[in-house]
Amino acid sequence: MLIDIVTPDKNIFSGDIESAVFPGSDGSFGVHENHAAMVATLKEGTIKVVDSSSKEQSFDVKGGVVEINHNKIIVLAE
């Protein structure tokens, strides 16, 4: 899956990942390959991604929106 995590100021992370966990407004949720298309709001918390080499990375956000569609994830974060 491809992911882009962007803020109004800069691109925080772009790359190929195996999975991700997001701090959703209604509770955290995970995403794996071939996840159903969806749009969700994010609350303040940490986005955790596992890249293609199985290395976990974390990114703190103050909120935002995530769109998942055809193994492409776009995060518009604050």
N, CA, C and O atoms as a GROMACS GRO file, in nm:
protein
  312
    1MET      N    1   0.084  -0.117   0.000
    1MET     CA    2   0.000   0.000   0.000
    1MET      C    3   0.089   0.124   0.000
    1MET      O    4   0.199   0.123   0.054
    2LEU      N    5   0.040   0.228  -0.060
    2LEU     CA    6   0.110   0.355  -0.059
    2LEU      C    7   0.041   0.449   0.038
    2LEU      O    8  -0.081   0.451   0.047
    3ILE      N    9   0.121   0.527   0.111
    3ILE     CA   10   0.065   0.623   0.206
    3ILE      C   11   0.135   0.757   0.191
    3ILE      O   12   0.256   0.764   0.169
    4ASP      N   13   0.058   0.863   0.203
    4ASP     CA   14   0.109   1.000   0.210
    4ASP      C   15   0.050   1.062   0.335
    4ASP      O   16  -0.073   1.067   0.350
    5ILE      N   17   0.136   1.111   0.425
    5ILE     CA   18   0.091   1.184   0.544
    5ILE      C   19   0.139   1.327   0.527
    5ILE      O   20   0.259   1.353   0.527
    6VAL      N   21   0.044   1.419   0.513
    6VAL     CA   22   0.080   1.559   0.488
    6VAL      C   23   0.013   1.652   0.588
    6VAL      O   24  -0.096   1.624   0.638
    7THR      N   25   0.081   1.763   0.615
    7THR     CA   26   0.026   1.870   0.697
    7THR      C   27   0.019   1.993   0.606
    7THR      O   28   0.069   1.989   0.494
    8PRO      N   29  -0.042   2.101   0.652
    8PRO     CA   30  -0.043   2.222   0.569
    8PRO      C   31   0.098   2.274   0.538
    8PRO      O   32   0.118   2.344   0.438
    9ASP      N   33   0.196   2.240   0.622
    9ASP     CA   34   0.332   2.291   0.605
    9ASP      C   35   0.425   2.200   0.524
    9ASP      O   36   0.511   2.249   0.452
   10LYS      N   37   0.407   2.067   0.537
   10LYS     CA   38   0.504   1.978   0.474
   10LYS      C   39   0.450   1.836   0.459
   10LYS      O   40   0.345   1.801   0.514
   11ASN      N   41   0.522   1.757   0.383
   11ASN     CA   42   0.494   1.615   0.368
   11ASN      C   43   0.572   1.542   0.478
   11ASN      O   44   0.695   1.545   0.478
   12ILE      N   45   0.501   1.478   0.571
   12ILE     CA   46   0.567   1.411   0.683
   12ILE      C   47   0.624   1.276   0.642
   12ILE      O   48   0.736   1.241   0.681
   13PHE      N   49   0.547   1.198   0.564
   13PHE     CA   50   0.592   1.065   0.525
   13PHE      C   51   0.522   1.022   0.396
   13PHE      O   52   0.402   1.045   0.380
   14SER      N   53   0.596   0.962   0.307
   14SER     CA   54   0.542   0.900   0.186
   14SER      C   55   0.616   0.770   0.165
   14SER      O   56   0.738   0.764   0.178
   15GLY      N   57   0.542   0.665   0.133
   15GLY     CA   58   0.611   0.540   0.107
   15GLY      C   59   0.519   0.421   0.100
   15GLY      O   60   0.397   0.433   0.111
   16ASP      N   61   0.580   0.306   0.082
   16ASP     CA   62   0.511   0.179   0.072
   16ASP      C   63   0.507   0.115   0.211
   16ASP      O   64   0.610   0.104   0.277
   17ILE      N   65   0.388   0.075   0.255
   17ILE     CA   66   0.374   0.016   0.389
   17ILE      C   67   0.298  -0.115   0.382
   17ILE      O   68   0.231  -0.146   0.284
   18GLU      N   69   0.310  -0.192   0.490
   18GLU     CA   70   0.234  -0.317   0.504
   18GLU      C   71   0.105  -0.296   0.580
   18GLU      O   72   0.003  -0.358   0.549
   19SER      N   73   0.108  -0.206   0.681
   19SER     CA   74  -0.012  -0.181   0.762
   19SER      C   75   0.002  -0.046   0.832
   19SER      O   76   0.110   0.013   0.837
   20ALA      N   77  -0.112   0.001   0.884
   20ALA     CA   78  -0.113   0.127   0.959
   20ALA      C   79  -0.223   0.122   1.064
   20ALA      O   80  -0.324   0.053   1.047
   21VAL      N   81  -0.202   0.195   1.173
   21VAL     CA   82  -0.303   0.210   1.279
   21VAL      C   83  -0.324   0.360   1.298
   21VAL      O   84  -0.228   0.436   1.314
   22PHE      N   85  -0.452   0.400   1.298
   22PHE     CA   86  -0.488   0.541   1.306
   22PHE      C   87  -0.570   0.570   1.432
   22PHE      O   88  -0.646   0.485   1.478
   23PRO      N   89  -0.553   0.693   1.490
   23PRO     CA   90  -0.633   0.733   1.605
   23PRO      C   91  -0.767   0.794   1.558
   23PRO      O   92  -0.782   0.916   1.557
   24GLY      N   93  -0.860   0.710   1.520
   24GLY     CA   94  -0.989   0.757   1.469
   24GLY      C   95  -1.070   0.829   1.574
   24GLY      O   96  -1.055   0.803   1.694
   25SER      N   97  -1.156   0.919   1.531
   25SER     CA   98  -1.242   0.994   1.624
   25SER      C   99  -1.331   0.903   1.707
   25SER      O  100  -1.364   0.935   1.821
   26ASP      N  101  -1.370   0.788   1.650
   26ASP     CA  102  -1.455   0.692   1.720
   26ASP      C  103  -1.377   0.573   1.774
   26ASP      O  104  -1.436   0.472   1.811
   27GLY      N  105  -1.244   0.585   1.778
   27GLY     CA  106  -1.159   0.477   1.826
   27GLY      C  107  -1.054   0.442   1.722
   27GLY      O  108  -1.074   0.466   1.603
   28SER      N  109  -0.944   0.387   1.766
   28SER     CA  110  -0.836   0.355   1.672
   28SER      C  111  -0.876   0.238   1.583
   28SER      O  112  -0.956   0.153   1.621
   29PHE      N  113  -0.818   0.237   1.462
   29PHE     CA  114  -0.847   0.131   1.366
   29PHE      C  115  -0.723   0.103   1.282
   29PHE      O  116  -0.639   0.190   1.259
   30GLY      N  117  -0.713  -0.021   1.237
   30GLY     CA  118  -0.601  -0.064   1.156
   30GLY      C  119  -0.640  -0.080   1.011
   30GLY      O  120  -0.757  -0.102   0.978
   31VAL      N  121  -0.540  -0.070   0.925
   31VAL     CA  122  -0.560  -0.085   0.781
   31VAL      C  123  -0.454  -0.178   0.727
   31VAL      O  124  -0.335  -0.163   0.756
   32HIS      N  125  -0.497  -0.276   0.649
   32HIS     CA  126  -0.407  -0.368   0.580
   32HIS      C  127  -0.438  -0.363   0.431
   32HIS      O  128  -0.534  -0.297   0.390
   33GLU      N  129  -0.358  -0.431   0.351
   33GLU     CA  130  -0.377  -0.433   0.206
   33GLU      C  131  -0.519  -0.476   0.170
   33GLU      O  132  -0.578  -0.563   0.235
   34ASN      N  133  -0.574  -0.414   0.067
   34ASN     CA  134  -0.708  -0.439   0.015
   34ASN      C  135  -0.820  -0.402   0.113
   34ASN      O  136  -0.928  -0.462   0.111
   35HIS      N  137  -0.793  -0.305   0.199
   35HIS     CA  138  -0.895  -0.255   0.292
   35HIS      C  139  -1.006  -0.189   0.213
   35HIS      O  140  -0.982  -0.133   0.106
   36ALA      N  141  -1.127  -0.196   0.263
   36ALA     CA  142  -1.241  -0.130   0.199
   36ALA      C  143  -1.218   0.020   0.191
   36ALA      O  144  -1.153   0.079   0.278
   37ALA      N  145  -1.271   0.081   0.088
   37ALA     CA  146  -1.260   0.226   0.073
   37ALA      C  147  -1.334   0.294   0.187
   37ALA      O  148  -1.443   0.253   0.226
   38MET      N  149  -1.272   0.401   0.240
   38MET     CA  150  -1.336   0.474   0.349
   38MET      C  151  -1.272   0.610   0.368
   38MET      O  152  -1.160   0.634   0.324
   39VAL      N  153  -1.345   0.698   0.435
   39VAL     CA  154  -1.294   0.827   0.479
   39VAL      C  155  -1.328   0.837   0.628
   39VAL      O  156  -1.440   0.807   0.668
   40ALA      N  157  -1.230   0.878   0.708
   40ALA     CA  158  -1.252   0.887   0.853
   40ALA      C  159  -1.182   1.010   0.909
   40ALA      O  160  -1.081   1.055   0.854
   41THR      N  161  -1.236   1.062   1.017
   41THR     CA  162  -1.171   1.173   1.087
   41THR      C  163  -1.078   1.117   1.194
   41THR      O  164  -1.101   1.010   1.249
   42LEU      N  165  -0.973   1.193   1.222
   42LEU     CA  166  -0.875   1.152   1.322
   42LEU      C  167  -0.878   1.248   1.439
   42LEU      O  168  -0.902   1.368   1.423
   43LYS      N  169  -0.853   1.193   1.558
   43LYS     CA  170  -0.837   1.277   1.677
   43LYS      C  171  -0.688   1.286   1.707
   43LYS      O  172  -0.606   1.225   1.639
   44GLU      N  173  -0.655   1.363   1.809
   44GLU     CA  174  -0.515   1.374   1.848
   44GLU      C  175  -0.463   1.238   1.892
   44GLU      O  176  -0.529   1.168   1.968
   45GLY      N  177  -0.346   1.202   1.842
   45GLY     CA  178  -0.288   1.072   1.876
   45GLY      C  179  -0.170   1.041   1.787
   45GLY      O  180  -0.105   1.130   1.732
   46THR      N  181  -0.142   0.912   1.774
   46THR     CA  182  -0.025   0.865   1.700
   46THR      C  183  -0.067   0.773   1.586
   46THR      O  184  -0.143   0.679   1.606
   47ILE      N  185  -0.016   0.801   1.467
   47ILE     CA  186  -0.031   0.712   1.353
   47ILE      C  187   0.090   0.619   1.355
   47ILE      O  188   0.204   0.666   1.360
   48LYS      N  189   0.065   0.490   1.351
   48LYS     CA  190   0.174   0.392   1.348
   48LYS      C  191   0.170   0.319   1.214
   48LYS      O  192   0.066   0.266   1.175
   49VAL      N  193   0.283   0.316   1.146
   49VAL     CA  194   0.292   0.245   1.018
   49VAL      C  195   0.403   0.141   1.025
   49VAL      O  196   0.505   0.162   1.091
   50VAL      N  197   0.381   0.029   0.957
   50VAL     CA  198   0.484  -0.074   0.943
   50VAL      C  199   0.522  -0.073   0.796
   50VAL      O  200   0.441  -0.103   0.709
   51ASP      N  201   0.649  -0.037   0.769
   51ASP     CA  202   0.691  -0.027   0.629
   51ASP      C  203   0.722  -0.164   0.570
   51ASP      O  204   0.711  -0.266   0.637
   52SER      N  205   0.761  -0.164   0.442
   52SER     CA  206   0.781  -0.290   0.371
   52SER      C  207   0.897  -0.373   0.427
   52SER      O  208   0.907  -0.492   0.396
   53SER      N  209   0.984  -0.313   0.509
   53SER     CA  210   1.093  -0.389   0.573
   53SER      C  211   1.056  -0.428   0.716
   53SER      O  212   1.143  -0.467   0.794
   54SER      N  213   0.926  -0.417   0.751
   54SER     CA  214   0.871  -0.452   0.882
   54SER      C  215   0.920  -0.360   0.995
   54SER      O  216   0.914  -0.397   1.112
   55LYS      N  217   0.967  -0.241   0.960
   55LYS     CA  218   1.008  -0.142   1.059
   55LYS      C  219   0.888  -0.054   1.094
   55LYS      O  220   0.820  -0.003   1.006
   56GLU      N  221   0.862  -0.037   1.225
   56GLU     CA  222   0.750   0.045   1.268
   56GLU      C  223   0.796   0.190   1.288
   56GLU      O  224   0.901   0.216   1.346
   57GLN      N  225   0.713   0.282   1.237
   57GLN     CA  226   0.738   0.424   1.255
   57GLN      C  227   0.612   0.488   1.312
   57GLN      O  228   0.501   0.442   1.285
   58SER      N  229   0.630   0.594   1.391
   58SER     CA  230   0.516   0.662   1.454
   58SER      C  231   0.519   0.810   1.421
   58SER      O  232   0.625   0.872   1.411
   59PHE      N  233   0.399   0.867   1.404
   59PHE     CA  234   0.384   1.008   1.373
   59PHE      C  235   0.272   1.065   1.458
   59PHE      O  236   0.158   1.018   1.450
   60ASP      N  237   0.302   1.166   1.539
   60ASP     CA  238   0.201   1.230   1.624
   60ASP      C  239   0.123   1.332   1.542
   60ASP      O  240   0.181   1.410   1.467
   61VAL      N  241  -0.010   1.329   1.556
   61VAL     CA  242  -0.097   1.424   1.488
   61VAL      C  243  -0.194   1.486   1.588
   61VAL      O  244  -0.222   1.427   1.693
   62LYS      N  245  -0.244   1.604   1.555
   62LYS     CA  246  -0.340   1.672   1.641
   62LYS      C  247  -0.483   1.651   1.592
   62LYS      O  248  -0.578   1.699   1.654
   63GLY      N  249  -0.498   1.579   1.483
   63GLY     CA  250  -0.628   1.554   1.422
   63GLY      C  251  -0.611   1.549   1.271
   63GLY      O  252  -0.499   1.560   1.220
   64GLY      N  253  -0.723   1.533   1.200
   64GLY     CA  254  -0.716   1.532   1.056
   64GLY      C  255  -0.818   1.440   0.993
   64GLY      O  256  -0.918   1.402   1.054
   65VAL      N  257  -0.789   1.405   0.868
   65VAL     CA  258  -0.877   1.319   0.790
   65VAL      C  259  -0.791   1.216   0.716
   65VAL      O  260  -0.681   1.248   0.670
   66VAL      N  261  -0.841   1.092   0.706
   66VAL     CA  262  -0.772   0.989   0.630
   66VAL      C  263  -0.868   0.935   0.524
   66VAL      O  264  -0.985   0.910   0.550
   67GLU      N  265  -0.814   0.917   0.402
   67GLU     CA  266  -0.890   0.855   0.293
   67GLU      C  267  -0.816   0.730   0.249
   67GLU      O  268  -0.696   0.733   0.226
   68ILE      N  269  -0.890   0.619   0.238
   68ILE     CA  270  -0.834   0.492   0.195
   68ILE      C  271  -0.910   0.450   0.071
   68ILE      O  272  -1.033   0.441   0.072
   69ASN      N  273  -0.837   0.423  -0.038
   69ASN     CA  274  -0.902   0.385  -0.163
   69ASN      C  275  -0.802   0.312  -0.253
   69ASN      O  276  -0.698   0.368  -0.289
   70HIS      N  277  -0.833   0.188  -0.288
   70HIS     CA  278  -0.750   0.108  -0.380
   70HIS      C  279  -0.603   0.102  -0.336
   70HIS      O  280  -0.513   0.130  -0.415
   71ASN      N  281  -0.579   0.065  -0.209
   71ASN     CA  282  -0.446   0.050  -0.153
   71ASN      C  283  -0.363   0.179  -0.157
   71ASN      O  284  -0.240   0.173  -0.160
   72LYS      N  285  -0.430   0.292  -0.157
   72LYS     CA  286  -0.366   0.424  -0.148
   72LYS      C  287  -0.428   0.496  -0.030
   72LYS      O  288  -0.550   0.510  -0.022
   73ILE      N  289  -0.344   0.543   0.061
   73ILE     CA  290  -0.390   0.612   0.182
   73ILE      C  291  -0.337   0.756   0.178
   73ILE      O  292  -0.218   0.779   0.160
   74ILE      N  293  -0.428   0.849   0.197
   74ILE     CA  294  -0.390   0.990   0.206
   74ILE      C  295  -0.436   1.042   0.340
   74ILE      O  296  -0.554   1.033   0.375
   75VAL      N  297  -0.342   1.096   0.418
   75VAL     CA  298  -0.373   1.153   0.549
   75VAL      C  299  -0.348   1.303   0.543
   75VAL      O  300  -0.236   1.347   0.516
   76LEU      N  301  -0.452   1.380   0.569
   76LEU     CA  302  -0.439   1.526   0.581
   76LEU      C  303  -0.442   1.554   0.731
   76LEU      O  304  -0.548   1.554   0.794
   77ALA      N  305  -0.324   1.579   0.786
   77ALA     CA  306  -0.310   1.590   0.932
   77ALA      C  307  -0.284   1.733   0.977
   77ALA      O  308  -0.236   1.817   0.901
   78GLU      N  309  -0.319   1.757   1.102
   78GLU     CA  310  -0.289   1.886   1.165
   78GLU      C  311  -0.163   1.872   1.246
   78GLU      O  312  -0.118   1.968   1.308
   0.00000   0.00000   0.00000
